[in-house]
Structures are given as C-alpha cells and as structure tokens.
Amino acid sequence: MLNKLFRLIFPAQHPVDLARNFNIPQQIRFNFQTKNGWIIATSDDLPGFITEAKNPQELLEMINDGILTYFDVPRRVGDVVYNP
C-alpha cells in the first residue's frame, strides 16, 4: 500500500528510459548457483555484484534491486530494470 502511494507521488520511469538515463547495459550476464536452498546470482559484467533469494521470482526482484543499487539509481526514480 505504501509503495502504491509512493508511486503516485513519484511515478517510476519506464525501464528502457531508466537504463538509458543511468547507463545500465541492456544485457548483463549472470552466474547462478544453489547452496543450502538459496539461489545465488553473481555477474562477471558487474564486479562485486552478488545477491541471493529463496525462489526465482524473489531472485528477479533482488537482481533488479541490486542493479539499481549498483548504478546508484535513486529509489524515487524506479523499481524495475528488467521485467520477467
């Protein structure tokens, strides 16, 4: 509910515009592994990038959040770089 109100005040940029404005590559290769029930994602394209989740849907959310953080995208600008 709070996120919906936040997005009414600060509409999110379209993912294509967001990527262009913050120089986020259109394609980023990821490496996946599982350990103790967790899915871990790293990327050779983004040195130091690592995130983990319990399921693929959550992992996509975590990857989007990690990419936004990696490229210093302010939260008010957008939530999603890559759609499922």
PDB file with SEQRES, HELIX, SHEET and CRYST1 records, atoms N, CA, C and O in Angstrom:
SEQRES   1 A   84  MET LEU ASN LYS LEU PHE ARG LEU ILE PHE PRO ALA GLN          
SEQRES   2 A   84  HIS PRO VAL ASP LEU ALA ARG ASN PHE ASN ILE PRO GLN          
SEQRES   3 A   84  GLN ILE ARG PHE ASN PHE GLN THR LYS ASN GLY TRP ILE          
SEQRES   4 A   84  ILE ALA THR SER ASP ASP LEU PRO GLY PHE ILE THR GLU          
SEQRES   5 A   84  ALA LYS ASN PRO GLN GLU LEU LEU GLU MET ILE ASN ASP          
SEQRES   6 A   84  GLY ILE LEU THR TYR PHE ASP VAL PRO ARG ARG VAL GLY          
SEQRES   7 A   84  ASP VAL VAL TYR ASN PRO                                      
HELIX    1 AA1 LEU A    2  ILE A    9  1                                   8    
HELIX    2 AA2 PRO A   15  ASN A   21  1                                   7    
HELIX    3 AA3 PRO A   56  TYR A   70  1                                  15    
SHEET    1 AA1 3 ASN A  31  LYS A  35  0                                        
SHEET    2 AA1 3 TRP A  38  THR A  42 -1                                        
SHEET    3 AA1 3 ILE A  50  ALA A  53 -1                                        
CRYST1    1.000    1.000    1.000  90.00  90.00  90.00 P 1           1          
ATOM      1  N   MET A   1       0.826  -1.186   0.000  1.00  0.00           N  
ATOM      2  CA  MET A   1       0.000   0.000   0.000  1.00  0.00           C  
ATOM      3  C   MET A   1       0.875   1.257   0.000  1.00  0.00           C  
ATOM      4  O   MET A   1       0.620   2.213  -0.733  1.00  0.00           O  
ATOM      5  N   LEU A   2       1.901   1.228   0.833  1.00  0.00           N  
ATOM      6  CA  LEU A   2       2.778   2.382   0.920  1.00  0.00           C  
ATOM      7  C   LEU A   2       3.514   2.612  -0.398  1.00  0.00           C  
ATOM      8  O   LEU A   2       3.713   3.754  -0.814  1.00  0.00           O  
ATOM      9  N   ASN A   3       3.920   1.513  -1.056  1.00  0.00           N  
ATOM     10  CA  ASN A   3       4.617   1.637  -2.332  1.00  0.00           C  
ATOM     11  C   ASN A   3       3.707   2.259  -3.386  1.00  0.00           C  
ATOM     12  O   ASN A   3       4.168   3.051  -4.208  1.00  0.00           O  
ATOM     13  N   LYS A   4       2.415   1.907  -3.374  1.00  0.00           N  
ATOM     14  CA  LYS A   4       1.474   2.490  -4.334  1.00  0.00           C  
ATOM     15  C   LYS A   4       1.333   3.988  -4.112  1.00  0.00           C  
ATOM     16  O   LYS A   4       1.298   4.758  -5.072  1.00  0.00           O  
ATOM     17  N   LEU A   5       1.251   4.400  -2.865  1.00  0.00           N  
ATOM     18  CA  LEU A   5       1.161   5.827  -2.544  1.00  0.00           C  
ATOM     19  C   LEU A   5       2.439   6.546  -2.962  1.00  0.00           C  
ATOM     20  O   LEU A   5       2.391   7.642  -3.520  1.00  0.00           O  
ATOM     21  N   PHE A   6       3.581   5.919  -2.687  1.00  0.00           N  
ATOM     22  CA  PHE A   6       4.870   6.481  -3.074  1.00  0.00           C  
ATOM     23  C   PHE A   6       4.935   6.683  -4.583  1.00  0.00           C  
ATOM     24  O   PHE A   6       5.402   7.718  -5.058  1.00  0.00           O  
ATOM     25  N   ARG A   7       4.460   5.678  -5.342  1.00  0.00           N  
ATOM     26  CA  ARG A   7       4.494   5.755  -6.801  1.00  0.00           C  
ATOM     27  C   ARG A   7       3.487   6.767  -7.350  1.00  0.00           C  
ATOM     28  O   ARG A   7       3.673   7.260  -8.463  1.00  0.00           O  
ATOM     29  N   LEU A   8       2.435   7.090  -6.611  1.00  0.00           N  
ATOM     30  CA  LEU A   8       1.533   8.170  -7.034  1.00  0.00           C  
ATOM     31  C   LEU A   8       2.245   9.517  -6.962  1.00  0.00           C  
ATOM     32  O   LEU A   8       2.046  10.391  -7.806  1.00  0.00           O  
ATOM     33  N   ILE A   9       3.071   9.662  -5.944  1.00  0.00           N  
ATOM     34  CA  ILE A   9       3.812  10.915  -5.758  1.00  0.00           C  
ATOM     35  C   ILE A   9       5.022  10.971  -6.690  1.00  0.00           C  
ATOM     36  O   ILE A   9       5.313  12.008  -7.287  1.00  0.00           O  
ATOM     37  N   PHE A  10       5.717   9.849  -6.803  1.00  0.00           N  
ATOM     38  CA  PHE A  10       6.921   9.756  -7.645  1.00  0.00           C  
ATOM     39  C   PHE A  10       6.727   8.638  -8.667  1.00  0.00           C  
ATOM     40  O   PHE A  10       7.135   7.506  -8.407  1.00  0.00           O  
ATOM     41  N   PRO A  11       6.120   8.915  -9.816  1.00  0.00           N  
ATOM     42  CA  PRO A  11       5.933   7.865 -10.825  1.00  0.00           C  
ATOM     43  C   PRO A  11       7.282   7.296 -11.283  1.00  0.00           C  
ATOM     44  O   PRO A  11       8.256   8.027 -11.464  1.00  0.00           O  
ATOM     45  N   ALA A  12       7.308   5.982 -11.464  1.00  0.00           N  
ATOM     46  CA  ALA A  12       8.540   5.306 -11.885  1.00  0.00           C  
ATOM     47  C   ALA A  12       8.800   5.551 -13.364  1.00  0.00           C  
ATOM     48  O   ALA A  12       7.872   5.601 -14.171  1.00  0.00           O  
ATOM     49  N   GLN A  13      10.061   5.702 -13.704  1.00  0.00           N  
ATOM     50  CA  GLN A  13      10.450   5.801 -15.106  1.00  0.00           C  
ATOM     51  C   GLN A  13      10.263   4.440 -15.771  1.00  0.00           C  
ATOM     52  O   GLN A  13      10.362   3.403 -15.116  1.00  0.00           O  
ATOM     53  N   HIS A  14       9.995   4.450 -17.055  1.00  0.00           N  
ATOM     54  CA  HIS A  14       9.924   3.207 -17.824  1.00  0.00           C  
ATOM     55  C   HIS A  14      11.304   2.557 -17.777  1.00  0.00           C  
ATOM     56  O   HIS A  14      12.316   3.256 -17.832  1.00  0.00           O  
ATOM     57  N   PRO A  15      11.359   1.213 -17.676  1.00  0.00           N  
ATOM     58  CA  PRO A  15      12.665   0.536 -17.585  1.00  0.00           C  
ATOM     59  C   PRO A  15      13.657   0.902 -18.694  1.00  0.00           C  
ATOM     60  O   PRO A  15      14.856   0.995 -18.433  1.00  0.00           O  
ATOM     61  N   VAL A  16      13.184   1.108 -19.908  1.00  0.00           N  
ATOM     62  CA  VAL A  16      14.087   1.478 -21.014  1.00  0.00           C  
ATOM     63  C   VAL A  16      14.695   2.857 -20.759  1.00  0.00           C  
ATOM     64  O   VAL A  16      15.894   3.055 -20.955  1.00  0.00           O  
ATOM     65  N   ASP A  17      13.873   3.801 -20.326  1.00  0.00           N  
ATOM     66  CA  ASP A  17      14.368   5.145 -20.016  1.00  0.00           C  
ATOM     67  C   ASP A  17      15.317   5.109 -18.827  1.00  0.00           C  
ATOM     68  O   ASP A  17      16.348   5.783 -18.826  1.00  0.00           O  
ATOM     69  N   LEU A  18      14.972   4.331 -17.829  1.00  0.00           N  
ATOM     70  CA  LEU A  18      15.801   4.201 -16.641  1.00  0.00           C  
ATOM     71  C   LEU A  18      17.190   3.676 -17.018  1.00  0.00           C  
ATOM     72  O   LEU A  18      18.204   4.216 -16.574  1.00  0.00           O  
ATOM     73  N   ALA A  19      17.231   2.628 -17.834  1.00  0.00           N  
ATOM     74  CA  ALA A  19      18.511   2.055 -18.258  1.00  0.00           C  
ATOM     75  C   ALA A  19      19.330   3.065 -19.054  1.00  0.00           C  
ATOM     76  O   ALA A  19      20.539   3.186 -18.858  1.00  0.00           O  
ATOM     77  N   ARG A  20      18.672   3.782 -19.946  1.00  0.00           N  
ATOM     78  CA  ARG A  20      19.380   4.775 -20.767  1.00  0.00           C  
ATOM     79  C   ARG A  20      19.908   5.926 -19.902  1.00  0.00           C  
ATOM     80  O   ARG A  20      21.054   6.347 -20.064  1.00  0.00           O  
ATOM     81  N   ASN A  21      19.089   6.428 -18.998  1.00  0.00           N  
ATOM     82  CA  ASN A  21      19.475   7.585 -18.180  1.00  0.00           C  
ATOM     83  C   ASN A  21      20.606   7.277 -17.189  1.00  0.00           C  
ATOM     84  O   ASN A  21      21.359   8.171 -16.803  1.00  0.00           O  
ATOM     85  N   PHE A  22      20.719   6.013 -16.783  1.00  0.00           N  
ATOM     86  CA  PHE A  22      21.744   5.658 -15.799  1.00  0.00           C  
ATOM     87  C   PHE A  22      22.826   4.737 -16.380  1.00  0.00           C  
ATOM     88  O   PHE A  22      23.592   4.119 -15.642  1.00  0.00           O  
ATOM     89  N   ASN A  23      22.873   4.657 -17.719  1.00  0.00           N  
ATOM     90  CA  ASN A  23      23.899   3.871 -18.417  1.00  0.00           C  
ATOM     91  C   ASN A  23      23.944   2.412 -17.959  1.00  0.00           C  
ATOM     92  O   ASN A  23      25.022   1.850 -17.764  1.00  0.00           O  
ATOM     93  N   ILE A  24      22.784   1.813 -17.790  1.00  0.00           N  
ATOM     94  CA  ILE A  24      22.691   0.411 -17.413  1.00  0.00           C  
ATOM     95  C   ILE A  24      22.659  -0.408 -18.708  1.00  0.00           C  
ATOM     96  O   ILE A  24      21.826  -0.149 -19.576  1.00  0.00           O  
ATOM     97  N   PRO A  25      23.547  -1.386 -18.848  1.00  0.00           N  
ATOM     98  CA  PRO A  25      23.576  -2.178 -20.080  1.00  0.00           C  
ATOM     99  C   PRO A  25      22.248  -2.896 -20.321  1.00  0.00           C  
ATOM    100  O   PRO A  25      21.550  -3.269 -19.379  1.00  0.00           O  
ATOM    101  N   GLN A  26      21.915  -3.081 -21.599  1.00  0.00           N  
ATOM    102  CA  GLN A  26      20.689  -3.792 -21.945  1.00  0.00           C  
ATOM    103  C   GLN A  26      20.782  -5.267 -21.584  1.00  0.00           C  
ATOM    104  O   GLN A  26      19.772  -5.897 -21.269  1.00  0.00           O  
ATOM    105  N   GLN A  27      21.964  -5.809 -21.628  1.00  0.00           N  
ATOM    106  CA  GLN A  27      22.164  -7.208 -21.278  1.00  0.00           C  
ATOM    107  C   GLN A  27      23.285  -7.319 -20.258  1.00  0.00           C  
ATOM    108  O   GLN A  27      24.354  -6.728 -20.411  1.00  0.00           O  
ATOM    109  N   ILE A  28      23.014  -8.084 -19.224  1.00  0.00           N  
ATOM    110  CA  ILE A  28      24.015  -8.386 -18.204  1.00  0.00           C  
ATOM    111  C   ILE A  28      23.970  -9.897 -18.003  1.00  0.00           C  
ATOM    112  O   ILE A  28      22.906 -10.468 -17.767  1.00  0.00           O  
ATOM    113  N   ARG A  29      25.113 -10.527 -18.096  1.00  0.00           N  
ATOM    114  CA  ARG A  29      25.183 -11.978 -17.896  1.00  0.00           C  
ATOM    115  C   ARG A  29      25.312 -12.292 -16.407  1.00  0.00           C  
ATOM    116  O   ARG A  29      26.065 -11.642 -15.682  1.00  0.00           O  
ATOM    117  N   PHE A  30      24.567 -13.294 -15.972  1.00  0.00           N  
ATOM    118  CA  PHE A  30      24.601 -13.705 -14.571  1.00  0.00           C  
ATOM    119  C   PHE A  30      25.028 -15.161 -14.459  1.00  0.00           C  
ATOM    120  O   PHE A  30      24.788 -15.971 -15.354  1.00  0.00           O  
ATOM    121  N   ASN A  31      25.662 -15.466 -13.347  1.00  0.00           N  
ATOM    122  CA  ASN A  31      26.030 -16.835 -12.993  1.00  0.00           C  
ATOM    123  C   ASN A  31      25.144 -17.227 -11.815  1.00  0.00           C  
ATOM    124  O   ASN A  31      24.999 -16.459 -10.864  1.00  0.00           O  
ATOM    125  N   PHE A  32      24.557 -18.410 -11.873  1.00  0.00           N  
ATOM    126  CA  PHE A  32      23.662 -18.866 -10.820  1.00  0.00           C  
ATOM    127  C   PHE A  32      24.203 -20.146 -10.197  1.00  0.00           C  
ATOM    128  O   PHE A  32      24.756 -21.010 -10.877  1.00  0.00           O  
ATOM    129  N   GLN A  33      24.027 -20.238  -8.894  1.00  0.00           N  
ATOM    130  CA  GLN A  33      24.344 -21.470  -8.184  1.00  0.00           C  
ATOM    131  C   GLN A  33      23.378 -21.614  -7.014  1.00  0.00           C  
ATOM    132  O   GLN A  33      22.790 -20.628  -6.569  1.00  0.00           O  
ATOM    133  N   THR A  34      23.218 -22.799  -6.528  1.00  0.00           N  
ATOM    134  CA  THR A  34      22.359 -23.016  -5.363  1.00  0.00           C  
ATOM    135  C   THR A  34      23.208 -23.526  -4.211  1.00  0.00           C  
ATOM    136  O   THR A  34      24.168 -24.275  -4.393  1.00  0.00           O  
ATOM    137  N   LYS A  35      22.819 -23.094  -3.026  1.00  0.00           N  
ATOM    138  CA  LYS A  35      23.536 -23.526  -1.834  1.00  0.00           C  
ATOM    139  C   LYS A  35      22.572 -23.461  -0.652  1.00  0.00           C  
ATOM    140  O   LYS A  35      22.012 -22.406  -0.353  1.00  0.00           O  
ATOM    141  N   ASN A  36      22.388 -24.576   0.003  1.00  0.00           N  
ATOM    142  CA  ASN A  36      21.521 -24.663   1.183  1.00  0.00           C  
ATOM    143  C   ASN A  36      20.124 -24.110   0.939  1.00  0.00           C  
ATOM    144  O   ASN A  36      19.552 -23.463   1.817  1.00  0.00           O  
ATOM    145  N   GLY A  37      19.569 -24.357  -0.246  1.00  0.00           N  
ATOM    146  CA  GLY A  37      18.212 -23.901  -0.556  1.00  0.00           C  
ATOM    147  C   GLY A  37      18.123 -22.485  -1.085  1.00  0.00           C  
ATOM    148  O   GLY A  37      17.024 -22.008  -1.372  1.00  0.00           O  
ATOM    149  N   TRP A  38      19.229 -21.808  -1.221  1.00  0.00           N  
ATOM    150  CA  TRP A  38      19.263 -20.441  -1.737  1.00  0.00           C  
ATOM    151  C   TRP A  38      19.754 -20.451  -3.176  1.00  0.00           C  
ATOM    152  O   TRP A  38      20.594 -21.272  -3.545  1.00  0.00           O  
ATOM    153  N   ILE A  39      19.226 -19.535  -3.992  1.00  0.00           N  
ATOM    154  CA  ILE A  39      19.738 -19.319  -5.343  1.00  0.00           C  
ATOM    155  C   ILE A  39      20.623 -18.080  -5.270  1.00  0.00           C  
ATOM    156  O   ILE A  39      20.182 -17.022  -4.821  1.00  0.00           O  
ATOM    157  N   ILE A  40      21.841 -18.211  -5.701  1.00  0.00           N  
ATOM    158  CA  ILE A  40      22.808 -17.114  -5.622  1.00  0.00           C  
ATOM    159  C   ILE A  40      23.121 -16.642  -7.032  1.00  0.00           C  
ATOM    160  O   ILE A  40      23.398 -17.452  -7.916  1.00  0.00           O  
ATOM    161  N   ALA A  41      23.077 -15.329  -7.242  1.00  0.00           N  
ATOM    162  CA  ALA A  41      23.387 -14.742  -8.543  1.00  0.00           C  
ATOM    163  C   ALA A  41      24.593 -13.822  -8.411  1.00  0.00           C  
ATOM    164  O   ALA A  41      24.650 -12.971  -7.524  1.00  0.00           O  
ATOM    165  N   THR A  42      25.552 -14.010  -9.307  1.00  0.00           N  
ATOM    166  CA  THR A  42      26.705 -13.121  -9.418  1.00  0.00           C  
ATOM    167  C   THR A  42      26.828 -12.737 -10.888  1.00  0.00           C  
ATOM    168  O   THR A  42      26.178 -13.327 -11.751  1.00  0.00           O  
ATOM    169  N   SER A  43      27.663 -11.747 -11.162  1.00  0.00           N  
ATOM    170  CA  SER A  43      27.853 -11.326 -12.544  1.00  0.00           C  
ATOM    171  C   SER A  43      29.289 -10.893 -12.768  1.00  0.00           C  
ATOM    172  O   SER A  43      29.828 -10.069 -12.029  1.00  0.00           O  
ATOM    173  N   ASP A  44      29.904 -11.462 -13.801  1.00  0.00           N  
ATOM    174  CA  ASP A  44      31.249 -11.023 -14.191  1.00  0.00           C  
ATOM    175  C   ASP A  44      31.186  -9.643 -14.851  1.00  0.00           C  
ATOM    176  O   ASP A  44      32.181  -8.919 -14.881  1.00  0.00           O  
ATOM    177  N   ASP A  45      30.009  -9.282 -15.380  1.00  0.00           N  
ATOM    178  CA  ASP A  45      29.834  -7.974 -16.014  1.00  0.00           C  
ATOM    179  C   ASP A  45      29.769  -6.837 -14.992  1.00  0.00           C  
ATOM    180  O   ASP A  45      30.044  -5.683 -15.321  1.00  0.00           O  
ATOM    181  N   LEU A  46      29.404  -7.171 -13.748  1.00  0.00           N  
ATOM    182  CA  LEU A  46      29.297  -6.177 -12.676  1.00  0.00           C  
ATOM    183  C   LEU A  46      30.165  -6.647 -11.505  1.00  0.00           C  
ATOM    184  O   LEU A  46      29.667  -7.322 -10.603  1.00  0.00           O  
ATOM    185  N   PRO A  47      31.450  -6.300 -11.509  1.00  0.00           N  
ATOM    186  CA  PRO A  47      32.345  -6.772 -10.456  1.00  0.00           C  
ATOM    187  C   PRO A  47      31.798  -6.468  -9.056  1.00  0.00           C  
ATOM    188  O   PRO A  47      31.403  -5.341  -8.758  1.00  0.00           O  
ATOM    189  N   GLY A  48      31.786  -7.489  -8.216  1.00  0.00           N  
ATOM    190  CA  GLY A  48      31.322  -7.333  -6.848  1.00  0.00           C  
ATOM    191  C   GLY A  48      29.829  -7.566  -6.664  1.00  0.00           C  
ATOM    192  O   GLY A  48      29.340  -7.561  -5.534  1.00  0.00           O  
ATOM    193  N   PHE A  49      29.097  -7.769  -7.758  1.00  0.00           N  
ATOM    194  CA  PHE A  49      27.653  -7.974  -7.656  1.00  0.00           C  
ATOM    195  C   PHE A  49      27.357  -9.383  -7.155  1.00  0.00           C  
ATOM    196  O   PHE A  49      27.854 -10.368  -7.700  1.00  0.00           O  
ATOM    197  N   ILE A  50      26.542  -9.460  -6.113  1.00  0.00           N  
ATOM    198  CA  ILE A  50      26.078 -10.747  -5.607  1.00  0.00           C  
ATOM    199  C   ILE A  50      24.747 -10.525  -4.901  1.00  0.00           C  
ATOM    200  O   ILE A  50      24.574  -9.553  -4.166  1.00  0.00           O  
ATOM    201  N   THR A  51      23.816 -11.434  -5.134  1.00  0.00           N  
ATOM    202  CA  THR A  51      22.536 -11.379  -4.443  1.00  0.00           C  
ATOM    203  C   THR A  51      22.012 -12.792  -4.334  1.00  0.00           C  
ATOM    204  O   THR A  51      22.470 -13.687  -5.043  1.00  0.00           O  
ATOM    205  N   GLU A  52      21.045 -12.999  -3.441  1.00  0.00           N  
ATOM    206  CA  GLU A  52      20.507 -14.338  -3.249  1.00  0.00           C  
ATOM    207  C   GLU A  52      19.033 -14.271  -2.898  1.00  0.00           C  
ATOM    208  O   GLU A  52      18.528 -13.247  -2.439  1.00  0.00           O  
ATOM    209  N   ALA A  53      18.350 -15.396  -3.126  1.00  0.00           N  
ATOM    210  CA  ALA A  53      16.922 -15.475  -2.839  1.00  0.00           C  
ATOM    211  C   ALA A  53      16.523 -16.929  -2.688  1.00  0.00           C  
ATOM    212  O   ALA A  53      17.280 -17.835  -3.033  1.00  0.00           O  
ATOM    213  N   LYS A  54      15.321 -17.140  -2.166  1.00  0.00           N  
ATOM    214  CA  LYS A  54      14.806 -18.498  -1.959  1.00  0.00           C  
ATOM    215  C   LYS A  54      14.111 -19.075  -3.182  1.00  0.00           C  
ATOM    216  O   LYS A  54      14.017 -20.296  -3.310  1.00  0.00           O  
ATOM    217  N   ASN A  55      13.611 -18.213  -4.103  1.00  0.00           N  
ATOM    218  CA  ASN A  55      12.908 -18.710  -5.289  1.00  0.00           C  
ATOM    219  C   ASN A  55      13.194 -17.789  -6.473  1.00  0.00           C  
ATOM    220  O   ASN A  55      13.676 -16.672  -6.283  1.00  0.00           O  
ATOM    221  N   PRO A  56      12.902 -18.246  -7.697  1.00  0.00           N  
ATOM    222  CA  PRO A  56      13.233 -17.447  -8.887  1.00  0.00           C  
ATOM    223  C   PRO A  56      12.556 -16.073  -8.928  1.00  0.00           C  
ATOM    224  O   PRO A  56      13.184 -15.098  -9.341  1.00  0.00           O  
ATOM    225  N   GLN A  57      11.294 -15.973  -8.510  1.00  0.00           N  
ATOM    226  CA  GLN A  57      10.608 -14.677  -8.532  1.00  0.00           C  
ATOM    227  C   GLN A  57      11.280 -13.673  -7.583  1.00  0.00           C  
ATOM    228  O   GLN A  57      11.505 -12.516  -7.937  1.00  0.00           O  
ATOM    229  N   GLU A  58      11.586 -14.136  -6.398  1.00  0.00           N  
ATOM    230  CA  GLU A  58      12.276 -13.279  -5.436  1.00  0.00           C  
ATOM    231  C   GLU A  58      13.663 -12.914  -5.949  1.00  0.00           C  
ATOM    232  O   GLU A  58      14.136 -11.798  -5.731  1.00  0.00           O  
ATOM    233  N   LEU A  59      14.314 -13.850  -6.628  1.00  0.00           N  
ATOM    234  CA  LEU A  59      15.647 -13.578  -7.167  1.00  0.00           C  
ATOM    235  C   LEU A  59      15.596 -12.462  -8.212  1.00  0.00           C  
ATOM    236  O   LEU A  59      16.476 -11.602  -8.242  1.00  0.00           O  
ATOM    237  N   LEU A  60      14.573 -12.470  -9.065  1.00  0.00           N  
ATOM    238  CA  LEU A  60      14.428 -11.403 -10.054  1.00  0.00           C  
ATOM    239  C   LEU A  60      14.260 -10.050  -9.363  1.00  0.00           C  
ATOM    240  O   LEU A  60      14.843  -9.056  -9.795  1.00  0.00           O  
ATOM    241  N   GLU A  61      13.473 -10.011  -8.305  1.00  0.00           N  
ATOM    242  CA  GLU A  61      13.304  -8.769  -7.534  1.00  0.00           C  
ATOM    243  C   GLU A  61      14.633  -8.329  -6.925  1.00  0.00           C  
ATOM    244  O   GLU A  61      14.969  -7.145  -6.947  1.00  0.00           O  
ATOM    245  N   MET A  62      15.383  -9.278  -6.384  1.00  0.00           N  
ATOM    246  CA  MET A  62      16.666  -8.962  -5.770  1.00  0.00           C  
ATOM    247  C   MET A  62      17.691  -8.510  -6.813  1.00  0.00           C  
ATOM    248  O   MET A  62      18.495  -7.616  -6.550  1.00  0.00           O  
ATOM    249  N   ILE A  63      17.660  -9.131  -7.999  1.00  0.00           N  
ATOM    250  CA  ILE A  63      18.571  -8.715  -9.071  1.00  0.00           C  
ATOM    251  C   ILE A  63      18.246  -7.286  -9.500  1.00  0.00           C  
ATOM    252  O   ILE A  63      19.155  -6.472  -9.664  1.00  0.00           O  
ATOM    253  N   ASN A  64      16.962  -6.971  -9.684  1.00  0.00           N  
ATOM    254  CA  ASN A  64      16.575  -5.607 -10.038  1.00  0.00           C  
ATOM    255  C   ASN A  64      17.040  -4.619  -8.972  1.00  0.00           C  
ATOM    256  O   ASN A  64      17.610  -3.578  -9.296  1.00  0.00           O  
ATOM    257  N   ASP A  65      16.800  -4.941  -7.711  1.00  0.00           N  
ATOM    258  CA  ASP A  65      17.219  -4.058  -6.628  1.00  0.00           C  
ATOM    259  C   ASP A  65      18.742  -3.902  -6.609  1.00  0.00           C  
ATOM    260  O   ASP A  65      19.259  -2.802  -6.410  1.00  0.00           O  
ATOM    261  N   GLY A  66      19.452  -5.011  -6.819  1.00  0.00           N  
ATOM    262  CA  GLY A  66      20.918  -4.955  -6.833  1.00  0.00           C  
ATOM    263  C   GLY A  66      21.464  -4.113  -7.972  1.00  0.00           C  
ATOM    264  O   GLY A  66      22.426  -3.368  -7.791  1.00  0.00           O  
ATOM    265  N   ILE A  67      20.852  -4.229  -9.147  1.00  0.00           N  
ATOM    266  CA  ILE A  67      21.292  -3.433 -10.299  1.00  0.00           C  
ATOM    267  C   ILE A  67      21.026  -1.951 -10.041  1.00  0.00           C  
ATOM    268  O   ILE A  67      21.881  -1.109 -10.316  1.00  0.00           O  
ATOM    269  N   LEU A  68      19.856  -1.635  -9.521  1.00  0.00           N  
ATOM    270  CA  LEU A  68      19.547  -0.228  -9.216  1.00  0.00           C  
ATOM    271  C   LEU A  68      20.543   0.332  -8.200  1.00  0.00           C  
ATOM    272  O   LEU A  68      20.987   1.474  -8.320  1.00  0.00           O  
ATOM    273  N   THR A  69      20.884  -0.469  -7.213  1.00  0.00           N  
ATOM    274  CA  THR A  69      21.863  -0.034  -6.215  1.00  0.00           C  
ATOM    275  C   THR A  69      23.249   0.097  -6.839  1.00  0.00           C  
ATOM    276  O   THR A  69      23.954   1.074  -6.582  1.00  0.00           O  
ATOM    277  N   TYR A  70      23.643  -0.874  -7.653  1.00  0.00           N  
ATOM    278  CA  TYR A  70      24.963  -0.876  -8.291  1.00  0.00           C  
ATOM    279  C   TYR A  70      25.172   0.388  -9.129  1.00  0.00           C  
ATOM    280  O   TYR A  70      26.264   0.955  -9.142  1.00  0.00           O  
ATOM    281  N   PHE A  71      24.113   0.827  -9.830  1.00  0.00           N  
ATOM    282  CA  PHE A  71      24.217   2.010 -10.691  1.00  0.00           C  
ATOM    283  C   PHE A  71      23.727   3.290 -10.015  1.00  0.00           C  
ATOM    284  O   PHE A  71      23.491   4.294 -10.687  1.00  0.00           O  
ATOM    285  N   ASP A  72      23.574   3.260  -8.699  1.00  0.00           N  
ATOM    286  CA  ASP A  72      23.188   4.438  -7.901  1.00  0.00           C  
ATOM    287  C   ASP A  72      21.910   5.104  -8.398  1.00  0.00           C  
ATOM    288  O   ASP A  72      21.841   6.329  -8.498  1.00  0.00           O  
ATOM    289  N   VAL A  73      20.900   4.294  -8.707  1.00  0.00           N  
ATOM    290  CA  VAL A  73      19.608   4.824  -9.140  1.00  0.00           C  
ATOM    291  C   VAL A  73      18.790   5.144  -7.894  1.00  0.00           C  
ATOM    292  O   VAL A  73      18.534   4.248  -7.090  1.00  0.00           O  
ATOM    293  N   PRO A  74      18.375   6.394  -7.713  1.00  0.00           N  
ATOM    294  CA  PRO A  74      17.565   6.744  -6.541  1.00  0.00           C  
ATOM    295  C   PRO A  74      16.238   5.974  -6.543  1.00  0.00           C  
ATOM    296  O   PRO A  74      15.651   5.756  -7.603  1.00  0.00           O  
ATOM    297  N   ARG A  75      15.772   5.568  -5.376  1.00  0.00           N  
ATOM    298  CA  ARG A  75      14.548   4.788  -5.236  1.00  0.00           C  
ATOM    299  C   ARG A  75      13.344   5.497  -5.854  1.00  0.00           C  
ATOM    300  O   ARG A  75      12.448   4.841  -6.385  1.00  0.00           O  
ATOM    301  N   ARG A  76      13.314   6.827  -5.789  1.00  0.00           N  
ATOM    302  CA  ARG A  76      12.163   7.558  -6.325  1.00  0.00           C  
ATOM    303  C   ARG A  76      12.069   7.487  -7.852  1.00  0.00           C  
ATOM    304  O   ARG A  76      11.015   7.775  -8.420  1.00  0.00           O  
ATOM    305  N   VAL A  77      13.164   7.106  -8.518  1.00  0.00           N  
ATOM    306  CA  VAL A  77      13.206   7.089  -9.976  1.00  0.00           C  
ATOM    307  C   VAL A  77      12.568   5.834 -10.553  1.00  0.00           C  
ATOM    308  O   VAL A  77      11.865   5.914 -11.561  1.00  0.00           O  
ATOM    309  N   GLY A  78      12.797   4.672  -9.937  1.00  0.00           N  
ATOM    310  CA  GLY A  78      12.228   3.449 -10.483  1.00  0.00           C  
ATOM    311  C   GLY A  78      12.520   2.232  -9.643  1.00  0.00           C  
ATOM    312  O   GLY A  78      13.399   2.239  -8.781  1.00  0.00           O  
ATOM    313  N   ASP A  79      11.751   1.168  -9.917  1.00  0.00           N  
ATOM    314  CA  ASP A  79      11.884  -0.085  -9.159  1.00  0.00           C  
ATOM    315  C   ASP A  79      12.371  -1.244 -10.023  1.00  0.00           C  
ATOM    316  O   ASP A  79      12.897  -2.225  -9.497  1.00  0.00           O  
ATOM    317  N   VAL A  80      12.207  -1.146 -11.334  1.00  0.00           N  
ATOM    318  CA  VAL A  80      12.453  -2.289 -12.199  1.00  0.00           C  
ATOM    319  C   VAL A  80      13.326  -1.876 -13.389  1.00  0.00           C  
ATOM    320  O   VAL A  80      13.072  -0.871 -14.053  1.00  0.00           O  
ATOM    321  N   VAL A  81      14.357  -2.683 -13.634  1.00  0.00           N  
ATOM    322  CA  VAL A  81      15.184  -2.505 -14.818  1.00  0.00           C  
ATOM    323  C   VAL A  81      14.848  -3.600 -15.820  1.00  0.00           C  
ATOM    324  O   VAL A  81      14.715  -3.348 -17.018  1.00  0.00           O  
ATOM    325  N   TYR A  82      14.713  -4.817 -15.308  1.00  0.00           N  
ATOM    326  CA  TYR A  82      14.407  -5.968 -16.162  1.00  0.00           C  
ATOM    327  C   TYR A  82      13.095  -6.595 -15.710  1.00  0.00           C  
ATOM    328  O   TYR A  82      12.917  -6.918 -14.536  1.00  0.00           O  
ATOM    329  N   ASN A  83      12.182  -6.761 -16.660  1.00  0.00           N  
ATOM    330  CA  ASN A  83      10.918  -7.436 -16.383  1.00  0.00           C  
ATOM    331  C   ASN A  83      11.103  -8.941 -16.539  1.00  0.00           C  
ATOM    332  O   ASN A  83      12.023  -9.391 -17.222  1.00  0.00           O  
ATOM    333  N   PRO A  84      10.223  -9.718 -15.901  1.00  0.00           N  
ATOM    334  CA  PRO A  84      10.371 -11.185 -16.022  1.00  0.00           C  
ATOM    335  C   PRO A  84      10.218 -11.666 -17.444  1.00  0.00           C  
ATOM    336  O   PRO A  84      10.316 -12.865 -17.704  1.00  0.00           O  
TER     337      PRO A  84                                                      
END                                                                             
